[in-house]
Amino acid sequence: MTQPTQHPHQHYPVAPPVPQNALGTTGFVLGLLGLIFSPIPVIGMVSWPLVILGLVFSFVGVHKVSAGQANNGGLAIAGAVLSSLGLVVCIAWVVAFGSAAS
């Protein structure tokens, strides 16, 4: 009688890597918060770092999408747009206060 051959090492298929979507999502959230806080006169000072960090994280998220490491391109682009709008509102407030002060 012959004995069945046993394979000591079984090879399982490797799971595809999980997309890293955290930077695009972070950029969106920071951009949204920065845009919400930017028109408020005193609290608007908090929005400066929010919109700048939102732009940075969103652009890194867009880069990761183009490299194939993430799959939330729409959210990263929306974060860049919201952060840009928040930055424009912040700059408009600085110009308005500067012209009112002089």
C-alpha angles and dihedrals in degrees: 000000000000122000120227114254115248123207110218093198119050117197117218123193114263115245115239115254116270113248114252103228100157098100096052091047092047091050090051094049094046092046092050093049091045092051092048094049098039099082093050107097104222100020089047089083087072091058095066095075091037095057094041093050089043090056093049095047092044093051091048088049091052089050091052090051092051089049091052095245096113137031105204100090095143093054092048092049091047088052091052091050094047092046091050092050091048090051091051090052091049091051091047090054091051091050092047093049091044093053092044091051093052 
